[in-house]
Amino acid sequence: MNARCHRYMRTLDTIHAEIEQLSGDRAELWHRLSAGHDSETAAEIKRLDGVLEGLWDEYRATRAALRFGDRSRIVARARAEERLERAA
């Protein structure tokens, strides 16, 4: 992975810590909602679900980049291999 990509990428630990914090917050909101419906609490749960979904996407993308390298380089290599196979 090149240095520029690494410089802007958050660490897996940082992302996971944020996921854990928000998951705890969401659990508290679900507990509050179980006492009685509150549209404000329901809206906050929905918002947190969206944020958590984005964080999990970021976590998976970061993990893949650390394991396999930059996505654009992988795609370029796959396309080059595909062109070679067609030419053969």
N, CA and C atoms as an extended XYZ file, in Angstrom:
264
Properties=species:S:1:pos:R:3:atomname:S:1:resname:S:1:resid:I:1 pbc="F F F"
N         0.863       -1.171        0.000 N   MET     1
C         0.000        0.000        0.000 CA  MET     1
C         0.909        1.233        0.000 C   MET     1
N         0.557        2.223       -0.807 N   ASN     2
C         1.425        3.390       -0.856 CA  ASN     2
C         1.222        4.269        0.379 C   ASN     2
N         2.220        5.116        0.642 N   ALA     3
C         2.214        5.930        1.866 CA  ALA     3
C         1.055        6.916        1.897 C   ALA     3
N         0.687        7.472        0.745 N   ARG     4
C        -0.387        8.460        0.723 CA  ARG     4
C        -1.718        7.822        1.126 C   ARG     4
N        -1.984        6.633        0.623 N   CYS     5
C        -3.226        5.937        0.970 CA  CYS     5
C        -3.239        5.627        2.467 C   CYS     5
N        -2.127        5.178        2.992 N   HIS     6
C        -2.044        4.815        4.409 CA  HIS     6
C        -2.221        6.043        5.309 C   HIS     6
N        -1.721        7.182        4.868 N   ARG     7
C        -1.787        8.392        5.679 CA  ARG     7
C        -3.224        8.828        5.939 C   ARG     7
N        -4.128        8.609        4.982 N   TYR     8
C        -5.501        9.072        5.122 CA  TYR     8
C        -6.450        8.005        5.665 C   TYR     8
N        -5.982        6.782        5.724 N   MET     9
C        -6.834        5.682        6.141 CA  MET     9
C        -6.828        5.564        7.668 C   MET     9
N        -8.011        5.444        8.243 N   ARG    10
C        -8.107        5.239        9.688 CA  ARG    10
C        -7.735        3.801       10.016 C   ARG    10
N        -7.259        3.566       11.213 N   THR    11
C        -6.881        2.215       11.578 CA  THR    11
C        -8.116        1.382       11.897 C   THR    11
N        -7.969        0.070       11.778 N   LEU    12
C        -9.069       -0.835       12.092 CA  LEU    12
C        -9.482       -0.680       13.552 C   LEU    12
N        -8.515       -0.498       14.435 N   ASP    13
C        -8.831       -0.332       15.857 CA  ASP    13
C        -9.669        0.921       16.104 C   ASP    13
N        -9.344        2.002       15.420 N   THR    14
C       -10.084        3.250       15.572 CA  THR    14
C       -11.526        3.089       15.084 C   THR    14
N       -11.674        2.468       13.928 N   ILE    15
C       -13.012        2.263       13.376 CA  ILE    15
C       -13.813        1.339       14.287 C   ILE    15
N       -13.181        0.258       14.742 N   HIS    16
C       -13.890       -0.710       15.586 CA  HIS    16
C       -14.296       -0.084       16.921 C   HIS    16
N       -13.447        0.763       17.476 N   ALA    17
C       -13.785        1.441       18.732 CA  ALA    17
C       -15.012        2.331       18.548 C   ALA    17
N       -15.080        3.016       17.415 N   GLU    18
C       -16.240        3.864       17.137 CA  GLU    18
C       -17.502        3.014       16.956 C   GLU    18
N       -17.354        1.861       16.305 N   ILE    19
C       -18.493        0.944       16.136 CA  ILE    19
C       -18.977        0.473       17.500 C   ILE    19
N       -18.056        0.100       18.374 N   GLU    20
C       -18.424       -0.374       19.711 CA  GLU    20
C       -19.162        0.710       20.495 C   GLU    20
N       -18.662        1.940       20.437 N   GLN    21
C       -19.283        3.048       21.161 CA  GLN    21
C       -20.700        3.298       20.661 C   GLN    21
N       -20.849        3.382       19.340 N   LEU    22
C       -22.166        3.660       18.775 CA  LEU    22
C       -23.131        2.494       18.988 C   LEU    22
N       -22.618        1.273       18.969 N   SER    23
C       -23.467        0.105       19.237 CA  SER    23
C       -23.994        0.142       20.668 C   SER    23
N       -23.143        0.555       21.601 N   GLY    24
C       -23.584        0.718       22.983 CA  GLY    24
C       -24.642        1.796       23.118 C   GLY    24
N       -24.420        2.898       22.421 N   ASP    25
C       -25.414        3.988       22.430 CA  ASP    25
C       -26.748        3.506       21.867 C   ASP    25
N       -26.675        2.734       20.782 N   ARG    26
C       -27.894        2.225       20.146 CA  ARG    26
C       -28.623        1.259       21.079 C   ARG    26
N       -27.872        0.429       21.803 N   ALA    27
C       -28.492       -0.511       22.746 CA  ALA    27
C       -29.242        0.239       23.841 C   ALA    27
N       -28.660        1.333       24.317 N   GLU    28
C       -29.336        2.153       25.321 CA  GLU    28
C       -30.624        2.755       24.760 C   GLU    28
N       -30.566        3.190       23.504 N   LEU    29
C       -31.763        3.756       22.875 CA  LEU    29
C       -32.842        2.698       22.705 C   LEU    29
N       -32.458        1.478       22.327 N   TRP    30
C       -33.442        0.396       22.203 CA  TRP    30
C       -34.079        0.094       23.557 C   TRP    30
N       -33.258        0.146       24.605 N   HIS    31
C       -33.792       -0.085       25.948 CA  HIS    31
C       -34.823        1.000       26.299 C   HIS    31
N       -34.473        2.250       25.979 N   ARG    32
C       -35.388        3.362       26.232 CA  ARG    32
C       -36.673        3.200       25.418 C   ARG    32
N       -36.529        2.761       24.170 N   LEU    33
C       -37.684        2.589       23.303 CA  LEU    33
C       -38.585        1.444       23.787 C   LEU    33
N       -37.994        0.452       24.447 N   SER    34
C       -38.794       -0.670       24.941 CA  SER    34
C       -39.754       -0.241       26.053 C   SER    34
N       -39.454        0.887       26.702 N   ALA    35
C       -40.328        1.392       27.760 CA  ALA    35
C       -41.581        2.057       27.188 C   ALA    35
N       -41.505        2.439       25.933 N   GLY    36
C       -42.647        3.094       25.291 CA  GLY    36
C       -42.189        3.795       24.028 C   GLY    36
N       -43.040        3.833       23.022 N   HIS    37
C       -42.643        4.411       21.744 CA  HIS    37
C       -42.386        5.910       21.875 C   HIS    37
N       -41.279        6.304       21.300 N   ASP    38
C       -40.876        7.707       21.260 CA  ASP    38
C       -40.299        7.938       19.866 C   ASP    38
N       -40.950        8.773       19.081 N   SER    39
C       -40.527        8.960       17.692 CA  SER    39
C       -39.118        9.551       17.593 C   SER    39
N       -38.734       10.373       18.555 N   GLU    40
C       -37.403       10.958       18.556 CA  GLU    40
C       -36.339        9.870       18.762 C   GLU    40
N       -36.599        8.961       19.692 N   THR    41
C       -35.668        7.860       19.962 CA  THR    41
C       -35.606        6.924       18.758 C   THR    41
N       -36.761        6.633       18.158 N   ALA    42
C       -36.792        5.763       16.981 CA  ALA    42
C       -35.990        6.382       15.832 C   ALA    42
N       -36.108        7.686       15.652 N   ALA    43
C       -35.364        8.372       14.596 CA  ALA    43
C       -33.859        8.318       14.872 C   ALA    43
N       -33.475        8.450       16.137 N   GLU    44
C       -32.059        8.392       16.498 CA  GLU    44
C       -31.503        6.993       16.261 C   GLU    44
N       -32.292        5.974       16.550 N   ILE    45
C       -31.862        4.597       16.282 CA  ILE    45
C       -31.644        4.402       14.784 C   ILE    45
N       -32.558        4.906       13.998 N   LYS    46
C       -32.441        4.786       12.546 CA  LYS    46
C       -31.192        5.509       12.042 C   LYS    46
N       -30.916        6.687       12.593 N   ARG    47
C       -29.722        7.436       12.203 CA  ARG    47
C       -28.461        6.651       12.568 C   ARG    47
N       -28.433        6.107       13.789 N   LEU    48
C       -27.266        5.337       14.219 CA  LEU    48
C       -27.082        4.089       13.363 C   LEU    48
N       -28.181        3.454       12.961 N   ASP    49
C       -28.079        2.293       12.073 CA  ASP    49
C       -27.355        2.659       10.779 C   ASP    49
N       -27.678        3.808       10.230 N   GLY    50
C       -27.016        4.264        9.008 CA  GLY    50
C       -25.545        4.557        9.217 C   GLY    50
N       -25.230        5.202       10.330 N   VAL    51
C       -23.829        5.503       10.645 CA  VAL    51
C       -23.047        4.209       10.844 C   VAL    51
N       -23.638        3.270       11.579 N   LEU    52
C       -22.967        1.987       11.818 CA  LEU    52
C       -22.760        1.216       10.517 C   LEU    52
N       -23.733        1.256        9.638 N   GLU    53
C       -23.583        0.583        8.349 CA  GLU    53
C       -22.397        1.154        7.581 C   GLU    53
N       -22.271        2.481        7.594 N   GLY    54
C       -21.141        3.124        6.931 CA  GLY    54
C       -19.812        2.765        7.571 C   GLY    54
N       -19.802        2.694        8.900 N   LEU    55
C       -18.564        2.324        9.593 CA  LEU    55
C       -18.152        0.886        9.287 C   LEU    55
N       -19.133       -0.022        9.240 N   TRP    56
C       -18.800       -1.408        8.899 CA  TRP    56
C       -18.279       -1.498        7.466 C   TRP    56
N       -18.843       -0.708        6.549 N   ASP    57
C       -18.337       -0.670        5.170 CA  ASP    57
C       -16.893       -0.175        5.152 C   ASP    57
N       -16.628        0.882        5.919 N   GLU    58
C       -15.272        1.427        6.001 CA  GLU    58
C       -14.316        0.399        6.606 C   GLU    58
N       -14.767       -0.309        7.629 N   TYR    59
C       -13.943       -1.322        8.279 CA  TYR    59
C       -13.568       -2.428        7.281 C   TYR    59
N       -14.567       -2.930        6.542 N   ARG    60
C       -14.305       -3.992        5.570 CA  ARG    60
C       -13.376       -3.508        4.450 C   ARG    60
N       -13.590       -2.287        3.967 N   ALA    61
C       -12.751       -1.746        2.894 CA  ALA    61
C       -11.312       -1.553        3.376 C   ALA    61
N       -11.159       -1.061        4.598 N   THR    62
C        -9.815       -0.858        5.157 CA  THR    62
C        -9.116       -2.190        5.343 C   THR    62
N        -9.841       -3.173        5.868 N   ARG    63
C        -9.259       -4.499        6.076 CA  ARG    63
C        -8.827       -5.108        4.736 C   ARG    63
N        -9.655       -4.955        3.710 N   ALA    64
C        -9.311       -5.480        2.390 CA  ALA    64
C        -8.094       -4.753        1.808 C   ALA    64
N        -8.039       -3.436        1.982 N   ALA    65
C        -6.897       -2.666        1.463 CA  ALA    65
C        -5.608       -3.075        2.169 C   ALA    65
N        -5.688       -3.312        3.468 N   LEU    66
C        -4.497       -3.735        4.200 CA  LEU    66
C        -4.054       -5.128        3.762 C   LEU    66
N        -5.007       -5.971        3.461 N   ARG    67
C        -4.682       -7.354        3.105 CA  ARG    67
C        -4.260       -7.494        1.640 C   ARG    67
N        -4.974       -6.824        0.743 N   PHE    68
C        -4.759       -7.046       -0.686 CA  PHE    68
C        -4.152       -5.864       -1.424 C   PHE    68
N        -4.104       -4.690       -0.808 N   GLY    69
C        -3.559       -3.513       -1.468 CA  GLY    69
C        -4.656       -2.585       -1.965 C   GLY    69
N        -4.229       -1.538       -2.613 N   ASP    70
C        -5.132       -0.502       -3.106 CA  ASP    70
C        -6.098       -1.069       -4.145 C   ASP    70
N        -7.365       -0.760       -3.990 N   ARG    71
C        -8.407       -1.302       -4.866 CA  ARG    71
C        -8.170       -0.962       -6.331 C   ARG    71
N        -7.785        0.261       -6.641 N   SER    72
C        -7.602        0.661       -8.037 CA  SER    72
C        -6.476       -0.139       -8.695 C   SER    72
N        -5.433       -0.468       -7.932 N   ARG    73
C        -4.338       -1.275       -8.485 CA  ARG    73
C        -4.789       -2.711       -8.721 C   ARG    73
N        -5.628       -3.235       -7.836 N   ILE    74
C        -6.140       -4.595       -8.001 CA  ILE    74
C        -7.011       -4.671       -9.246 C   ILE    74
N        -7.889       -3.692       -9.418 N   VAL    75
C        -8.769       -3.661      -10.589 CA  VAL    75
C        -7.944       -3.531      -11.870 C   VAL    75
N        -6.932       -2.672      -11.864 N   ALA    76
C        -6.089       -2.491      -13.047 CA  ALA    76
C        -5.358       -3.792      -13.385 C   ALA    76
N        -4.849       -4.486      -12.375 N   ARG    77
C        -4.153       -5.746      -12.604 CA  ARG    77
C        -5.115       -6.805      -13.167 C   ARG    77
N        -6.334       -6.866      -12.618 N   ALA    78
C        -7.319       -7.833      -13.099 CA  ALA    78
C        -7.695       -7.550      -14.554 C   ALA    78
N        -7.844       -6.290      -14.897 N   ARG    79
C        -8.176       -5.937      -16.285 CA  ARG    79
C        -7.040       -6.301      -17.229 C   ARG    79
N        -5.805       -6.073      -16.773 N   ALA    80
C        -4.649       -6.423      -17.605 CA  ALA    80
C        -4.594       -7.932      -17.814 C   ALA    80
N        -4.840       -8.711      -16.757 N   GLU    81
C        -4.847      -10.169      -16.877 CA  GLU    81
C        -5.969      -10.625      -17.809 C   GLU    81
N        -7.108       -9.958      -17.734 N   GLU    82
C        -8.237      -10.302      -18.594 CA  GLU    82
C        -7.892      -10.051      -20.065 C   GLU    82
N        -7.222       -8.936      -20.327 N   ARG    83
C        -6.813       -8.628      -21.714 CA  ARG    83
C        -5.822       -9.672      -22.221 C   ARG    83
N        -4.903      -10.101      -21.353 N   LEU    84
C        -3.923      -11.125      -21.754 CA  LEU    84
C        -4.604      -12.446      -22.054 C   LEU    84
N        -5.607      -12.816      -21.266 N   GLU    85
C        -6.336      -14.064      -21.498 CA  GLU    85
C        -7.087      -14.005      -22.815 C   GLU    85
N        -7.682      -12.856      -23.133 N   ARG    86
C        -8.418      -12.726      -24.392 CA  ARG    86
C        -7.454      -12.787      -25.590 C   ARG    86
N        -6.262      -12.248      -25.423 N   ALA    87
C        -5.286      -12.211      -26.504 CA  ALA    87
C        -4.684      -13.597      -26.755 C   ALA    87
N        -4.695      -14.447      -25.752 N   ALA    88
C        -4.065      -15.782      -25.885 CA  ALA    88
C        -4.896      -16.760      -26.645 C   ALA    88
